[in-house]
Amino acid sequence: MGGTVTVTGTSFISNVSLNGVGGGLSNSGVLNLSNSNFSQNTAFIGGGGLFNNGTANLASTNFANNSTHGKGGGILNGAIAGLGSVTATGLTFSGNQATQATGSRRYG
């Protein structure tokens, strides 16, 4: 189990997860994220920008040009054991790519 983290006004740019998930950020606890930017991140398995397997409260955040060889170029939620919940407002997605499915986001 993860803890709780609050992130505001942060950019996650050009990060790489070669053999895993969450190129920009991986969450298994409680994530409160706002006014942030995920750009040009890459994950091999899924969630090029963000992988969530906990609780993610997302607001006013941009996901652009993130990629994965798996699912969820921008966001992948709940891929392990069906866990993960997302509450999202004011998100923007552009240019995200996924080889298997859903370039922008995949919830549930």
matplotlib code that plots the C-alpha trace (Angstrom):
import matplotlib.pyplot as plt

x = [0.0, 1.2, 0.8, -0.8, 0.9, -0.2, 1.4, 0.7, 2.2, 4.8, 6.0, 6.9, 8.9, 10.9, 10.9, 11.2, 10.0, 11.8, 10.4, 7.4, 4.5, 4.1, 6.7, 6.0, 4.5, 3.2, 0.7, -0.4, -1.6, -3.6, -2.5, -3.9, -2.6, -3.4, -2.1, 0.6, 2.0, 2.9, 4.8, 7.0, 7.1, 7.3, 6.4, 7.0, 4.0, 1.4, 0.6, 3.0, 2.2, 0.6, -0.1, -2.6, -3.4, -4.6, -6.8, -6.0, -7.7, -6.7, -7.5, -6.4, -3.6, -2.2, -1.2, 0.7, 2.8, 3.2, 3.6, 3.6, 4.0, 1.0, -2.2, -3.0, -0.6, -1.7, -3.2, -3.6, -5.8, -6.3, -4.4, -3.1, -5.8, -8.5, -7.6, -7.5, -10.0, -9.8, -11.7, -10.8, -11.8, -10.3, -7.8, -6.5, -5.1, -3.2, -0.8, -0.7, 0.0, -0.5, 0.4, -2.3, -5.2, -6.3, -3.8, -5.3, -6.5, -7.8, -9.9, -10.8]
y = [0.0, 3.5, 6.7, 10.0, 12.6, 16.0, 17.4, 20.9, 22.8, 20.1, 19.0, 15.4, 15.5, 12.9, 10.2, 6.5, 3.2, 0.6, -2.5, -1.3, 1.1, 4.8, 6.6, 9.9, 8.7, 5.5, 5.6, 2.9, 5.1, 8.3, 10.9, 14.4, 16.1, 19.5, 22.1, 19.8, 18.6, 15.1, 15.3, 12.9, 10.2, 6.5, 3.3, -0.2, -2.0, 0.8, 4.3, 6.3, 9.5, 8.1, 4.6, 4.5, 1.4, 3.4, 6.5, 9.4, 12.8, 14.7, 18.3, 20.8, 18.6, 18.2, 14.8, 15.4, 13.1, 10.3, 6.8, 3.1, -0.3, -1.5, 0.3, 3.9, 6.3, 9.1, 7.3, 3.6, 2.9, -0.3, -2.8, -4.8, -6.9, -4.5, -1.9, 1.9, 4.7, 8.1, 11.3, 13.7, 17.3, 19.7, 17.2, 17.7, 15.0, 15.4, 13.2, 10.3, 6.9, 3.3, 0.2, -2.1, 0.2, 3.7, 6.4, 9.0, 7.1, 3.8, 3.7, 0.4]
z = [0.0, -0.8, 1.1, 0.1, -2.1, -3.3, -6.5, -7.8, -10.7, -11.7, -15.1, -15.8, -19.1, -21.0, -18.4, -19.3, -17.7, -19.8, -18.3, -16.4, -16.1, -15.5, -17.6, -15.9, -12.6, -11.1, -8.2, -5.8, -2.9, -3.0, -5.6, -5.6, -8.8, -10.2, -12.6, -13.9, -17.2, -18.5, -21.8, -23.9, -21.2, -22.2, -20.5, -22.0, -20.4, -20.0, -18.8, -20.8, -18.8, -15.6, -14.2, -11.4, -9.3, -6.3, -6.0, -8.3, -8.0, -11.1, -12.0, -14.7, -16.0, -19.6, -21.1, -24.4, -26.6, -24.0, -25.4, -24.5, -26.2, -24.1, -23.2, -22.1, -23.7, -21.5, -18.5, -17.6, -14.6, -12.6, -14.7, -11.8, -10.0, -11.2, -8.7, -9.2, -9.2, -11.0, -10.4, -13.2, -14.1, -16.6, -18.2, -21.7, -24.0, -27.2, -29.3, -26.8, -28.4, -27.4, -29.4, -27.9, -27.2, -26.2, -26.9, -24.6, -21.5, -20.3, -17.1, -15.5]

ax = plt.figure().add_subplot(projection="3d")
ax.plot(x, y, z, "-o")
ax.set_aspect("equal")
plt.show()
